[in-house]
Amino acid sequence: MTKQELIDYIFDTYSVEPDYPFPRDDVSCVFRHIDNRKWFGIAMVIPYRTLGISRKGNVDILNIKCDPIIAGSLRGKPGFCPAYHMNKDKWITVLLDGSAGQEELISLLDMSYSMTASKVRKTSKEKTNED
């Protein structure tokens, strides 16, 4: 999946457009929930070597929030690395160079979206009715 395909998928699925919050960086973009403004992903371009990959050039990446157990199991798979510049227990970096499977990427993106969504809070009346 390319960065543009990712942007299109996120817009088509969640109606979210990329946000470019970094003044001196017009490439990195953040994907946020509309209601709570929490990030569920950030796309960046970084050198492969930054990720410990002995390959020349830069790569588009996506950092997404992930269950820590799943994040640990993904780190050994092609296309996945410990999170770049994020909490490595709760985030994972996905290479957008075709080395990660598209279905798996979409599944993980959906998980990240769910994990960062606003929690539904019960009113005191709803809590009373449960008792």
Backbone as XML, in Angstrom:
<?xml version="1.0"?>
<chain id="A" units="angstrom">
  <residue number="1" name="MET">
    <atom name="N" x="0.855" y="-1.170" z="0.000"/>
    <atom name="CA" x="0.000" y="0.000" z="0.000"/>
    <atom name="C" x="0.903" y="1.235" z="0.000"/>
  </residue>
  <residue number="2" name="THR">
    <atom name="N" x="0.624" y="2.150" z="-0.889"/>
    <atom name="CA" x="1.382" y="3.398" z="-0.943"/>
    <atom name="C" x="0.785" y="4.404" z="0.037"/>
  </residue>
  <residue number="3" name="LYS">
    <atom name="N" x="1.502" y="5.485" z="0.260"/>
    <atom name="CA" x="1.001" y="6.522" z="1.157"/>
    <atom name="C" x="-0.309" y="7.096" z="0.625"/>
  </residue>
  <residue number="4" name="GLN">
    <atom name="N" x="-0.392" y="7.327" z="-0.683"/>
    <atom name="CA" x="-1.619" y="7.888" z="-1.244"/>
    <atom name="C" x="-2.783" y="6.906" z="-1.117"/>
  </residue>
  <residue number="5" name="GLU">
    <atom name="N" x="-2.529" y="5.626" z="-1.327"/>
    <atom name="CA" x="-3.581" y="4.617" z="-1.136"/>
    <atom name="C" x="-4.041" y="4.597" z="0.320"/>
  </residue>
  <residue number="6" name="LEU">
    <atom name="N" x="-3.099" y="4.760" z="1.235"/>
    <atom name="CA" x="-3.419" y="4.827" z="2.659"/>
    <atom name="C" x="-4.307" y="6.036" z="2.953"/>
  </residue>
  <residue number="7" name="ILE">
    <atom name="N" x="-3.924" y="7.190" z="2.447"/>
    <atom name="CA" x="-4.714" y="8.410" z="2.649"/>
    <atom name="C" x="-6.121" y="8.222" z="2.099"/>
  </residue>
  <residue number="8" name="ASP">
    <atom name="N" x="-6.229" y="7.634" z="0.920"/>
    <atom name="CA" x="-7.544" y="7.392" z="0.307"/>
    <atom name="C" x="-8.374" y="6.426" z="1.144"/>
  </residue>
  <residue number="9" name="TYR">
    <atom name="N" x="-7.742" y="5.343" z="1.629"/>
    <atom name="CA" x="-8.459" y="4.367" z="2.457"/>
    <atom name="C" x="-8.985" y="5.031" z="3.732"/>
  </residue>
  <residue number="10" name="ILE">
    <atom name="N" x="-8.147" y="5.805" z="4.391"/>
    <atom name="CA" x="-8.550" y="6.458" z="5.643"/>
    <atom name="C" x="-9.696" y="7.434" z="5.391"/>
  </residue>
  <residue number="11" name="PHE">
    <atom name="N" x="-9.629" y="8.177" z="4.308"/>
    <atom name="CA" x="-10.719" y="9.107" z="4.011"/>
    <atom name="C" x="-12.009" y="8.348" z="3.689"/>
  </residue>
  <residue number="12" name="ASP">
    <atom name="N" x="-11.908" y="7.326" z="2.852"/>
    <atom name="CA" x="-13.094" y="6.551" z="2.465"/>
    <atom name="C" x="-13.716" y="5.812" z="3.643"/>
  </residue>
  <residue number="13" name="THR">
    <atom name="N" x="-12.894" y="5.342" z="4.567"/>
    <atom name="CA" x="-13.371" y="4.535" z="5.692"/>
    <atom name="C" x="-13.805" y="5.379" z="6.887"/>
  </residue>
  <residue number="14" name="TYR">
    <atom name="N" x="-13.013" y="6.382" z="7.236"/>
    <atom name="CA" x="-13.258" y="7.148" z="8.462"/>
    <atom name="C" x="-13.621" y="8.614" z="8.222"/>
  </residue>
  <residue number="15" name="SER">
    <atom name="N" x="-13.630" y="9.049" z="6.972"/>
    <atom name="CA" x="-13.883" y="10.461" z="6.618"/>
    <atom name="C" x="-12.874" y="11.394" z="7.293"/>
  </residue>
  <residue number="16" name="VAL">
    <atom name="N" x="-11.644" y="10.945" z="7.394"/>
    <atom name="CA" x="-10.567" y="11.718" z="8.020"/>
    <atom name="C" x="-9.549" y="12.098" z="6.948"/>
  </residue>
  <residue number="17" name="GLU">
    <atom name="N" x="-9.209" y="13.380" z="6.919"/>
    <atom name="CA" x="-8.176" y="13.861" z="6.011"/>
    <atom name="C" x="-6.867" y="14.000" z="6.773"/>
  </residue>
  <residue number="18" name="PRO">
    <atom name="N" x="-5.740" y="13.880" z="6.080"/>
    <atom name="CA" x="-4.461" y="14.033" z="6.770"/>
    <atom name="C" x="-4.293" y="15.451" z="7.309"/>
  </residue>
  <residue number="19" name="ASP">
    <atom name="N" x="-3.665" y="15.534" z="8.469"/>
    <atom name="CA" x="-3.369" y="16.810" z="9.116"/>
    <atom name="C" x="-1.850" y="16.980" z="9.069"/>
  </residue>
  <residue number="20" name="TYR">
    <atom name="N" x="-1.398" y="18.151" z="8.679"/>
    <atom name="CA" x="0.034" y="18.435" z="8.583"/>
    <atom name="C" x="0.407" y="19.425" z="9.692"/>
  </residue>
  <residue number="21" name="PRO">
    <atom name="N" x="0.653" y="18.923" z="10.908"/>
    <atom name="CA" x="0.836" y="19.812" z="12.060"/>
    <atom name="C" x="2.249" y="20.368" z="12.252"/>
  </residue>
  <residue number="22" name="PHE">
    <atom name="N" x="3.196" y="19.893" z="11.464"/>
    <atom name="CA" x="4.584" y="20.300" z="11.679"/>
    <atom name="C" x="4.954" y="21.402" z="10.687"/>
  </residue>
  <residue number="23" name="PRO">
    <atom name="N" x="5.191" y="22.618" z="11.165"/>
    <atom name="CA" x="5.386" y="23.778" z="10.286"/>
    <atom name="C" x="6.483" y="23.624" z="9.229"/>
  </residue>
  <residue number="24" name="ARG">
    <atom name="N" x="7.559" y="22.976" z="9.548"/>
    <atom name="CA" x="8.674" y="22.856" z="8.599"/>
    <atom name="C" x="8.670" y="21.524" z="7.852"/>
  </residue>
  <residue number="25" name="ASP">
    <atom name="N" x="7.584" y="20.791" z="7.956"/>
    <atom name="CA" x="7.511" y="19.458" z="7.347"/>
    <atom name="C" x="6.176" y="19.322" z="6.625"/>
  </residue>
  <residue number="26" name="ASP">
    <atom name="N" x="6.230" y="19.379" z="5.302"/>
    <atom name="CA" x="4.994" y="19.254" z="4.534"/>
    <atom name="C" x="4.781" y="17.837" z="4.001"/>
  </residue>
  <residue number="27" name="VAL">
    <atom name="N" x="5.549" y="16.889" z="4.534"/>
    <atom name="CA" x="5.432" y="15.493" z="4.109"/>
    <atom name="C" x="4.767" y="14.639" z="5.187"/>
  </residue>
  <residue number="28" name="SER">
    <atom name="N" x="5.194" y="14.804" z="6.428"/>
    <atom name="CA" x="4.635" y="14.010" z="7.529"/>
    <atom name="C" x="3.210" y="14.454" z="7.817"/>
  </residue>
  <residue number="29" name="CYS">
    <atom name="N" x="2.338" y="13.479" z="7.961"/>
    <atom name="CA" x="0.942" y="13.820" z="8.252"/>
    <atom name="C" x="0.396" y="12.912" z="9.347"/>
  </residue>
  <residue number="30" name="VAL">
    <atom name="N" x="-0.534" y="13.470" z="10.088"/>
    <atom name="CA" x="-1.158" y="12.787" z="11.215"/>
    <atom name="C" x="-2.606" y="12.493" z="10.856"/>
  </residue>
  <residue number="31" name="PHE">
    <atom name="N" x="-3.085" y="11.351" z="11.300"/>
    <atom name="CA" x="-4.491" y="10.992" z="11.137"/>
    <atom name="C" x="-5.112" y="11.005" z="12.524"/>
  </residue>
  <residue number="32" name="ARG">
    <atom name="N" x="-6.126" y="11.858" z="12.704"/>
    <atom name="CA" x="-6.739" y="12.068" z="14.017"/>
    <atom name="C" x="-8.226" y="11.762" z="13.974"/>
  </residue>
  <residue number="33" name="HIS">
    <atom name="N" x="-8.733" y="11.362" z="15.124"/>
    <atom name="CA" x="-10.180" y="11.260" z="15.280"/>
    <atom name="C" x="-10.760" y="12.665" z="15.221"/>
  </residue>
  <residue number="34" name="ILE">
    <atom name="N" x="-11.911" y="12.786" z="14.616"/>
    <atom name="CA" x="-12.555" y="14.090" z="14.496"/>
    <atom name="C" x="-13.023" y="14.588" z="15.859"/>
  </residue>
  <residue number="35" name="ASP">
    <atom name="N" x="-13.561" y="13.693" z="16.699"/>
    <atom name="CA" x="-14.150" y="14.125" z="17.972"/>
    <atom name="C" x="-13.123" y="14.393" z="19.071"/>
  </residue>
  <residue number="36" name="ASN">
    <atom name="N" x="-12.162" y="13.506" z="19.266"/>
    <atom name="CA" x="-11.237" y="13.674" z="20.391"/>
    <atom name="C" x="-9.829" y="14.132" z="19.982"/>
  </residue>
  <residue number="37" name="ARG">
    <atom name="N" x="-9.595" y="14.240" z="18.685"/>
    <atom name="CA" x="-8.321" y="14.711" z="18.125"/>
    <atom name="C" x="-7.140" y="13.790" z="18.421"/>
  </residue>
  <residue number="38" name="LYS">
    <atom name="N" x="-7.387" y="12.599" z="18.949"/>
    <atom name="CA" x="-6.304" y="11.646" z="19.210"/>
    <atom name="C" x="-5.787" y="11.085" z="17.891"/>
  </residue>
  <residue number="39" name="TRP">
    <atom name="N" x="-4.484" y="10.884" z="17.855"/>
    <atom name="CA" x="-3.863" y="10.291" z="16.676"/>
    <atom name="C" x="-4.174" y="8.802" z="16.635"/>
  </residue>
  <residue number="40" name="PHE">
    <atom name="N" x="-4.490" y="8.297" z="15.453"/>
    <atom name="CA" x="-4.523" y="6.850" z="15.269"/>
    <atom name="C" x="-3.468" y="6.428" z="14.253"/>
  </residue>
  <residue number="41" name="GLY">
    <atom name="N" x="-2.752" y="7.390" z="13.707"/>
    <atom name="CA" x="-1.659" y="7.085" z="12.799"/>
    <atom name="C" x="-0.878" y="8.328" z="12.431"/>
  </residue>
  <residue number="42" name="ILE">
    <atom name="N" x="0.372" y="8.114" z="12.080"/>
    <atom name="CA" x="1.210" y="9.192" z="11.557"/>
    <atom name="C" x="2.060" y="8.607" z="10.435"/>
  </residue>
  <residue number="43" name="ALA">
    <atom name="N" x="2.016" y="9.268" z="9.286"/>
    <atom name="CA" x="2.812" y="8.849" z="8.132"/>
    <atom name="C" x="4.003" y="9.789" z="8.000"/>
  </residue>
  <residue number="44" name="MET">
    <atom name="N" x="5.171" y="9.203" z="7.748"/>
    <atom name="CA" x="6.409" y="9.976" z="7.638"/>
    <atom name="C" x="7.288" y="9.355" z="6.565"/>
  </residue>
  <residue number="45" name="VAL">
    <atom name="N" x="8.314" y="10.075" z="6.189"/>
    <atom name="CA" x="9.360" y="9.552" z="5.312"/>
    <atom name="C" x="10.657" y="9.628" z="6.099"/>
  </residue>
  <residue number="46" name="ILE">
    <atom name="N" x="11.322" y="8.482" z="6.233"/>
    <atom name="CA" x="12.585" y="8.441" z="6.975"/>
    <atom name="C" x="13.568" y="7.546" z="6.225"/>
  </residue>
  <residue number="47" name="PRO">
    <atom name="N" x="14.861" y="7.678" z="6.507"/>
    <atom name="CA" x="15.838" y="6.782" z="5.888"/>
    <atom name="C" x="15.654" y="5.343" z="6.394"/>
  </residue>
  <residue number="48" name="TYR">
    <atom name="N" x="15.818" y="4.384" z="5.505"/>
    <atom name="CA" x="15.764" y="2.973" z="5.918"/>
    <atom name="C" x="16.716" y="2.720" z="7.080"/>
  </residue>
  <residue number="49" name="ARG">
    <atom name="N" x="17.913" y="3.311" z="7.014"/>
    <atom name="CA" x="18.932" y="3.041" z="8.045"/>
    <atom name="C" x="18.472" y="3.454" z="9.442"/>
  </residue>
  <residue number="50" name="THR">
    <atom name="N" x="17.555" y="4.439" z="9.527"/>
    <atom name="CA" x="17.020" y="4.867" z="10.819"/>
    <atom name="C" x="16.296" y="3.714" z="11.506"/>
  </residue>
  <residue number="51" name="LEU">
    <atom name="N" x="15.762" y="2.812" z="10.706"/>
    <atom name="CA" x="15.048" y="1.645" z="11.237"/>
    <atom name="C" x="15.961" y="0.432" z="11.378"/>
  </residue>
  <residue number="52" name="GLY">
    <atom name="N" x="17.249" y="0.615" z="11.125"/>
    <atom name="CA" x="18.187" y="-0.493" z="11.219"/>
    <atom name="C" x="18.179" y="-1.387" z="9.997"/>
  </residue>
  <residue number="53" name="ILE">
    <atom name="N" x="17.641" y="-0.885" z="8.884"/>
    <atom name="CA" x="17.577" y="-1.659" z="7.644"/>
    <atom name="C" x="18.725" y="-1.209" z="6.750"/>
  </residue>
  <residue number="54" name="SER">
    <atom name="N" x="19.567" y="-2.163" z="6.345"/>
    <atom name="CA" x="20.742" y="-1.820" z="5.533"/>
    <atom name="C" x="20.333" y="-1.699" z="4.062"/>
  </residue>
  <residue number="55" name="ARG">
    <atom name="N" x="19.661" y="-0.617" z="3.791"/>
    <atom name="CA" x="19.202" y="-0.325" z="2.431"/>
    <atom name="C" x="19.321" y="1.183" z="2.236"/>
  </residue>
  <residue number="56" name="LYS">
    <atom name="N" x="19.745" y="1.597" z="1.064"/>
    <atom name="CA" x="19.898" y="3.027" z="0.793"/>
    <atom name="C" x="18.548" y="3.658" z="0.495"/>
  </residue>
  <residue number="57" name="GLY">
    <atom name="N" x="18.466" y="4.944" z="0.778"/>
    <atom name="CA" x="17.273" y="5.698" z="0.432"/>
    <atom name="C" x="16.306" y="5.855" z="1.588"/>
  </residue>
  <residue number="58" name="ASN">
    <atom name="N" x="15.176" y="6.443" z="1.264"/>
    <atom name="CA" x="14.128" y="6.719" z="2.247"/>
    <atom name="C" x="12.933" y="5.810" z="2.022"/>
  </residue>
  <residue number="59" name="VAL">
    <atom name="N" x="12.099" y="5.727" z="3.049"/>
    <atom name="CA" x="10.900" y="4.895" z="2.967"/>
    <atom name="C" x="9.731" y="5.628" z="3.625"/>
  </residue>
  <residue number="60" name="ASP">
    <atom name="N" x="8.563" y="5.514" z="3.013"/>
    <atom name="CA" x="7.333" y="5.983" z="3.655"/>
    <atom name="C" x="6.979" y="4.983" z="4.739"/>
  </residue>
  <residue number="61" name="ILE">
    <atom name="N" x="6.600" y="5.482" z="5.909"/>
    <atom name="CA" x="6.187" y="4.604" z="7.005"/>
    <atom name="C" x="4.872" y="5.099" z="7.591"/>
  </residue>
  <residue number="62" name="LEU">
    <atom name="N" x="4.231" y="4.211" z="8.316"/>
    <atom name="CA" x="3.044" y="4.556" z="9.085"/>
    <atom name="C" x="3.236" y="4.014" z="10.487"/>
  </residue>
  <residue number="63" name="ASN">
    <atom name="N" x="3.119" y="4.876" z="11.485"/>
    <atom name="CA" x="3.101" y="4.444" z="12.880"/>
    <atom name="C" x="1.651" y="4.332" z="13.306"/>
  </residue>
  <residue number="64" name="ILE">
    <atom name="N" x="1.294" y="3.180" z="13.874"/>
    <atom name="CA" x="-0.070" y="2.969" z="14.347"/>
    <atom name="C" x="-0.051" y="2.338" z="15.729"/>
  </residue>
  <residue number="65" name="LYS">
    <atom name="N" x="-1.081" y="2.650" z="16.507"/>
    <atom name="CA" x="-1.214" y="2.084" z="17.849"/>
    <atom name="C" x="-1.633" y="0.630" z="17.713"/>
  </residue>
  <residue number="66" name="CYS">
    <atom name="N" x="-1.139" y="-0.192" z="18.623"/>
    <atom name="CA" x="-1.349" y="-1.629" z="18.493"/>
    <atom name="C" x="-1.338" y="-2.277" z="19.873"/>
  </residue>
  <residue number="67" name="ASP">
    <atom name="N" x="-2.034" y="-3.369" z="20.004"/>
    <atom name="CA" x="-1.970" y="-4.155" z="21.230"/>
    <atom name="C" x="-0.510" y="-4.566" z="21.445"/>
  </residue>
  <residue number="68" name="PRO">
    <atom name="N" x="0.029" y="-4.406" z="22.658"/>
    <atom name="CA" x="1.438" y="-4.724" z="22.899"/>
    <atom name="C" x="1.835" y="-6.151" z="22.517"/>
  </residue>
  <residue number="69" name="ILE">
    <atom name="N" x="0.962" y="-7.105" z="22.720"/>
    <atom name="CA" x="1.283" y="-8.494" z="22.360"/>
    <atom name="C" x="1.397" y="-8.636" z="20.848"/>
  </residue>
  <residue number="70" name="ILE">
    <atom name="N" x="0.483" y="-8.015" z="20.136"/>
    <atom name="CA" x="0.523" y="-8.071" z="18.673"/>
    <atom name="C" x="1.744" y="-7.321" z="18.154"/>
  </residue>
  <residue number="71" name="ALA">
    <atom name="N" x="2.033" y="-6.167" z="18.748"/>
    <atom name="CA" x="3.205" y="-5.389" z="18.325"/>
    <atom name="C" x="4.473" y="-6.228" z="18.460"/>
  </residue>
  <residue number="72" name="GLY">
    <atom name="N" x="4.597" y="-6.944" z="19.560"/>
    <atom name="CA" x="5.768" y="-7.791" z="19.772"/>
    <atom name="C" x="5.893" y="-8.890" z="18.736"/>
  </residue>
  <residue number="73" name="SER">
    <atom name="N" x="4.773" y="-9.480" z="18.361"/>
    <atom name="CA" x="4.821" y="-10.567" z="17.378"/>
    <atom name="C" x="5.076" y="-10.057" z="15.962"/>
  </residue>
  <residue number="74" name="LEU">
    <atom name="N" x="4.730" y="-8.808" z="15.686"/>
    <atom name="CA" x="4.919" y="-8.261" z="14.338"/>
    <atom name="C" x="6.353" y="-7.836" z="14.064"/>
  </residue>
  <residue number="75" name="ARG">
    <atom name="N" x="7.094" y="-7.516" z="15.101"/>
    <atom name="CA" x="8.430" y="-6.952" z="14.913"/>
    <atom name="C" x="9.374" y="-7.853" z="14.127"/>
  </residue>
  <residue number="76" name="GLY">
    <atom name="N" x="9.132" y="-9.126" z="14.107"/>
    <atom name="CA" x="9.994" y="-10.037" z="13.365"/>
    <atom name="C" x="9.548" y="-10.286" z="11.938"/>
  </residue>
  <residue number="77" name="LYS">
    <atom name="N" x="8.434" y="-9.708" z="11.554"/>
    <atom name="CA" x="7.894" y="-9.940" z="10.215"/>
    <atom name="C" x="8.386" y="-8.878" z="9.232"/>
  </residue>
  <residue number="78" name="PRO">
    <atom name="N" x="8.521" y="-9.262" z="7.964"/>
    <atom name="CA" x="8.901" y="-8.268" z="6.953"/>
    <atom name="C" x="7.876" y="-7.136" z="6.890"/>
  </residue>
  <residue number="79" name="GLY">
    <atom name="N" x="8.373" y="-5.916" z="6.805"/>
    <atom name="CA" x="7.501" y="-4.757" z="6.683"/>
    <atom name="C" x="7.119" y="-4.114" z="8.000"/>
  </residue>
  <residue number="80" name="PHE">
    <atom name="N" x="7.573" y="-4.682" z="9.118"/>
    <atom name="CA" x="7.225" y="-4.155" z="10.437"/>
    <atom name="C" x="8.494" y="-3.930" z="11.249"/>
  </residue>
  <residue number="81" name="CYS">
    <atom name="N" x="8.507" y="-2.829" z="12.000"/>
    <atom name="CA" x="9.655" y="-2.484" z="12.844"/>
    <atom name="C" x="9.150" y="-1.931" z="14.166"/>
  </residue>
  <residue number="82" name="PRO">
    <atom name="N" x="10.018" y="-1.932" z="15.187"/>
    <atom name="CA" x="9.636" y="-1.228" z="16.414"/>
    <atom name="C" x="9.283" y="0.215" z="16.061"/>
  </residue>
  <residue number="83" name="ALA">
    <atom name="N" x="8.357" y="0.781" z="16.771"/>
    <atom name="CA" x="7.852" y="2.118" z="16.447"/>
    <atom name="C" x="8.970" y="3.152" z="16.399"/>
  </residue>
  <residue number="84" name="TYR">
    <atom name="N" x="8.988" y="3.912" z="15.326"/>
    <atom name="CA" x="9.938" y="5.006" z="15.188"/>
    <atom name="C" x="9.394" y="6.220" z="15.924"/>
  </residue>
  <residue number="85" name="HIS">
    <atom name="N" x="10.134" y="6.703" z="16.898"/>
    <atom name="CA" x="9.835" y="7.954" z="17.604"/>
    <atom name="C" x="8.534" y="7.894" z="18.414"/>
  </residue>
  <residue number="86" name="MET">
    <atom name="N" x="8.088" y="6.696" z="18.784"/>
    <atom name="CA" x="6.854" y="6.524" z="19.559"/>
    <atom name="C" x="7.114" y="5.445" z="20.610"/>
  </residue>
  <residue number="87" name="ASN">
    <atom name="N" x="6.148" y="5.240" z="21.504"/>
    <atom name="CA" x="6.223" y="4.194" z="22.516"/>
    <atom name="C" x="6.280" y="2.838" z="21.817"/>
  </residue>
  <residue number="88" name="LYS">
    <atom name="N" x="7.392" y="2.156" z="21.948"/>
    <atom name="CA" x="7.605" y="0.903" z="21.221"/>
    <atom name="C" x="6.756" y="-0.257" z="21.739"/>
  </residue>
  <residue number="89" name="ASP">
    <atom name="N" x="6.184" y="-0.118" z="22.935"/>
    <atom name="CA" x="5.301" y="-1.161" z="23.450"/>
    <atom name="C" x="3.912" y="-1.072" z="22.835"/>
  </residue>
  <residue number="90" name="LYS">
    <atom name="N" x="3.465" y="0.142" z="22.565"/>
    <atom name="CA" x="2.075" y="0.339" z="22.144"/>
    <atom name="C" x="1.913" y="0.783" z="20.696"/>
  </residue>
  <residue number="91" name="TRP">
    <atom name="N" x="3.007" y="1.032" z="20.001"/>
    <atom name="CA" x="2.947" y="1.473" z="18.609"/>
    <atom name="C" x="3.874" y="0.606" z="17.771"/>
  </residue>
  <residue number="92" name="ILE">
    <atom name="N" x="3.577" y="0.507" z="16.495"/>
    <atom name="CA" x="4.396" y="-0.268" z="15.563"/>
    <atom name="C" x="4.588" y="0.566" z="14.302"/>
  </residue>
  <residue number="93" name="THR">
    <atom name="N" x="5.735" y="0.417" z="13.667"/>
    <atom name="CA" x="5.995" y="1.080" z="12.392"/>
    <atom name="C" x="5.767" y="0.079" z="11.275"/>
  </residue>
  <residue number="94" name="VAL">
    <atom name="N" x="4.984" y="0.500" z="10.294"/>
    <atom name="CA" x="4.707" y="-0.321" z="9.114"/>
    <atom name="C" x="5.357" y="0.367" z="7.920"/>
  </residue>
  <residue number="95" name="LEU">
    <atom name="N" x="6.168" y="-0.380" z="7.175"/>
    <atom name="CA" x="6.786" y="0.172" z="5.972"/>
    <atom name="C" x="5.746" y="0.217" z="4.860"/>
  </residue>
  <residue number="96" name="LEU">
    <atom name="N" x="5.678" y="1.336" z="4.176"/>
    <atom name="CA" x="4.736" y="1.486" z="3.063"/>
    <atom name="C" x="5.471" y="1.309" z="1.734"/>
  </residue>
  <residue number="97" name="ASP">
    <atom name="N" x="6.307" y="0.276" z="1.686"/>
    <atom name="CA" x="7.081" y="-0.014" z="0.476"/>
    <atom name="C" x="6.646" y="-1.320" z="-0.178"/>
  </residue>
  <residue number="98" name="GLY">
    <atom name="N" x="5.517" y="-1.851" z="0.274"/>
    <atom name="CA" x="5.009" y="-3.098" z="-0.292"/>
    <atom name="C" x="5.449" y="-4.341" z="0.456"/>
  </residue>
  <residue number="99" name="SER">
    <atom name="N" x="6.318" y="-4.198" z="1.454"/>
    <atom name="CA" x="6.810" y="-5.375" z="2.176"/>
    <atom name="C" x="5.830" y="-5.882" z="3.230"/>
  </residue>
  <residue number="100" name="ALA">
    <atom name="N" x="4.899" y="-5.042" z="3.660"/>
    <atom name="CA" x="3.850" y="-5.469" z="4.606"/>
    <atom name="C" x="2.581" y="-5.753" z="3.810"/>
  </residue>
  <residue number="101" name="GLY">
    <atom name="N" x="1.886" y="-6.805" z="4.173"/>
    <atom name="CA" x="0.656" y="-7.160" z="3.472"/>
    <atom name="C" x="-0.439" y="-6.117" z="3.668"/>
  </residue>
  <residue number="102" name="GLN">
    <atom name="N" x="-1.166" y="-5.827" z="2.598"/>
    <atom name="CA" x="-2.202" y="-4.793" z="2.653"/>
    <atom name="C" x="-3.338" y="-5.166" z="3.597"/>
  </residue>
  <residue number="103" name="GLU">
    <atom name="N" x="-3.789" y="-6.407" z="3.574"/>
    <atom name="CA" x="-4.882" y="-6.823" z="4.463"/>
    <atom name="C" x="-4.476" y="-6.693" z="5.926"/>
  </residue>
  <residue number="104" name="GLU">
    <atom name="N" x="-3.252" y="-7.092" z="6.230"/>
    <atom name="CA" x="-2.765" y="-6.988" z="7.609"/>
    <atom name="C" x="-2.647" y="-5.522" z="8.023"/>
  </residue>
  <residue number="105" name="LEU">
    <atom name="N" x="-2.153" y="-4.689" z="7.129"/>
    <atom name="CA" x="-2.037" y="-3.259" z="7.416"/>
    <atom name="C" x="-3.408" y="-2.652" z="7.697"/>
  </residue>
  <residue number="106" name="ILE">
    <atom name="N" x="-4.397" y="-2.979" z="6.878"/>
    <atom name="CA" x="-5.749" y="-2.442" z="7.076"/>
    <atom name="C" x="-6.331" y="-2.925" z="8.397"/>
  </residue>
  <residue number="107" name="SER">
    <atom name="N" x="-6.123" y="-4.179" z="8.725"/>
    <atom name="CA" x="-6.608" y="-4.723" z="9.992"/>
    <atom name="C" x="-5.973" y="-3.987" z="11.176"/>
  </residue>
  <residue number="108" name="LEU">
    <atom name="N" x="-4.678" y="-3.741" z="11.103"/>
    <atom name="CA" x="-3.974" y="-3.028" z="12.173"/>
    <atom name="C" x="-4.402" y="-1.566" z="12.253"/>
  </residue>
  <residue number="109" name="LEU">
    <atom name="N" x="-4.642" y="-0.959" z="11.115"/>
    <atom name="CA" x="-5.116" y="0.425" z="11.096"/>
    <atom name="C" x="-6.492" y="0.522" z="11.741"/>
  </residue>
  <residue number="110" name="ASP">
    <atom name="N" x="-7.358" y="-0.430" z="11.436"/>
    <atom name="CA" x="-8.683" y="-0.467" z="12.059"/>
    <atom name="C" x="-8.564" y="-0.640" z="13.574"/>
  </residue>
  <residue number="111" name="MET">
    <atom name="N" x="-7.613" y="-1.478" z="14.008"/>
    <atom name="CA" x="-7.380" y="-1.674" z="15.438"/>
    <atom name="C" x="-6.916" y="-0.367" z="16.080"/>
  </residue>
  <residue number="112" name="SER">
    <atom name="N" x="-5.999" y="0.321" z="15.433"/>
    <atom name="CA" x="-5.493" y="1.583" z="15.962"/>
    <atom name="C" x="-6.620" y="2.602" z="16.080"/>
  </residue>
  <residue number="113" name="TYR">
    <atom name="N" x="-7.474" y="2.652" z="15.080"/>
    <atom name="CA" x="-8.606" y="3.580" z="15.104"/>
    <atom name="C" x="-9.511" y="3.273" z="16.295"/>
  </residue>
  <residue number="114" name="SER">
    <atom name="N" x="-9.801" y="2.003" z="16.511"/>
    <atom name="CA" x="-10.666" y="1.597" z="17.630"/>
    <atom name="C" x="-10.020" y="1.877" z="18.981"/>
  </residue>
  <residue number="115" name="MET">
    <atom name="N" x="-8.723" y="1.603" z="19.090"/>
    <atom name="CA" x="-8.028" y="1.781" z="20.365"/>
    <atom name="C" x="-7.932" y="3.243" z="20.787"/>
  </residue>
  <residue number="116" name="THR">
    <atom name="N" x="-7.980" y="4.148" z="19.835"/>
    <atom name="CA" x="-7.834" y="5.569" z="20.142"/>
    <atom name="C" x="-9.163" y="6.321" z="20.097"/>
  </residue>
  <residue number="117" name="ALA">
    <atom name="N" x="-10.243" y="5.610" z="19.859"/>
    <atom name="CA" x="-11.572" y="6.239" z="19.788"/>
    <atom name="C" x="-12.020" y="6.693" z="21.166"/>
  </residue>
  <residue number="118" name="SER">
    <atom name="N" x="-12.929" y="7.660" z="21.177"/>
    <atom name="CA" x="-13.511" y="8.133" z="22.440"/>
    <atom name="C" x="-14.245" y="6.992" z="23.117"/>
  </residue>
  <residue number="119" name="LYS">
    <atom name="N" x="-14.086" y="6.926" z="24.402"/>
    <atom name="CA" x="-14.803" y="5.916" z="25.186"/>
    <atom name="C" x="-16.198" y="6.432" z="25.474"/>
  </residue>
  <residue number="120" name="VAL">
    <atom name="N" x="-17.186" y="5.567" z="25.369"/>
    <atom name="CA" x="-18.560" y="5.952" z="25.684"/>
    <atom name="C" x="-18.704" y="5.913" z="27.194"/>
  </residue>
  <residue number="121" name="ARG">
    <atom name="N" x="-19.096" y="7.041" z="27.748"/>
    <atom name="CA" x="-19.253" y="7.118" z="29.207"/>
    <atom name="C" x="-20.716" y="6.954" z="29.560"/>
  </residue>
  <residue number="122" name="LYS">
    <atom name="N" x="-20.948" y="6.203" z="30.599"/>
    <atom name="CA" x="-22.317" y="5.984" z="31.061"/>
    <atom name="C" x="-22.749" y="7.135" z="31.958"/>
  </residue>
  <residue number="123" name="THR">
    <atom name="N" x="-23.984" y="7.535" z="31.811"/>
    <atom name="CA" x="-24.533" y="8.563" z="32.694"/>
    <atom name="C" x="-24.822" y="7.933" z="34.045"/>
  </residue>
  <residue number="124" name="SER">
    <atom name="N" x="-25.015" y="8.749" z="35.054"/>
    <atom name="CA" x="-25.316" y="8.215" z="36.387"/>
    <atom name="C" x="-26.633" y="7.446" z="36.359"/>
  </residue>
  <residue number="125" name="LYS">
    <atom name="N" x="-27.571" y="7.855" z="35.509"/>
    <atom name="CA" x="-28.845" y="7.149" z="35.389"/>
    <atom name="C" x="-28.629" y="5.750" z="34.814"/>
  </residue>
  <residue number="126" name="GLU">
    <atom name="N" x="-27.768" y="5.630" z="33.793"/>
    <atom name="CA" x="-27.478" y="4.325" z="33.207"/>
    <atom name="C" x="-26.789" y="3.421" z="34.226"/>
  </residue>
  <residue number="127" name="LYS">
    <atom name="N" x="-25.879" y="3.977" z="35.020"/>
    <atom name="CA" x="-25.189" y="3.194" z="36.043"/>
    <atom name="C" x="-26.180" y="2.702" z="37.091"/>
  </residue>
  <residue number="128" name="THR">
    <atom name="N" x="-27.130" y="3.547" z="37.477"/>
    <atom name="CA" x="-28.140" y="3.181" z="38.473"/>
    <atom name="C" x="-29.034" y="2.067" z="37.947"/>
  </residue>
  <residue number="129" name="ASN">
    <atom name="N" x="-29.392" y="2.135" z="36.678"/>
    <atom name="CA" x="-30.257" y="1.116" z="36.079"/>
    <atom name="C" x="-29.583" y="-0.246" z="35.996"/>
  </residue>
  <residue number="130" name="GLU">
    <atom name="N" x="-28.244" y="-0.285" z="35.984"/>
    <atom name="CA" x="-27.526" y="-1.551" z="35.935"/>
    <atom name="C" x="-27.556" y="-2.262" z="37.275"/>
  </residue>
  <residue number="131" name="ASP">
    <atom name="N" x="-27.689" y="-1.514" z="38.356"/>
    <atom name="CA" x="-27.632" y="-2.101" z="39.709"/>
    <atom name="C" x="-28.873" y="-2.833" z="40.073"/>
  </residue>
</chain>
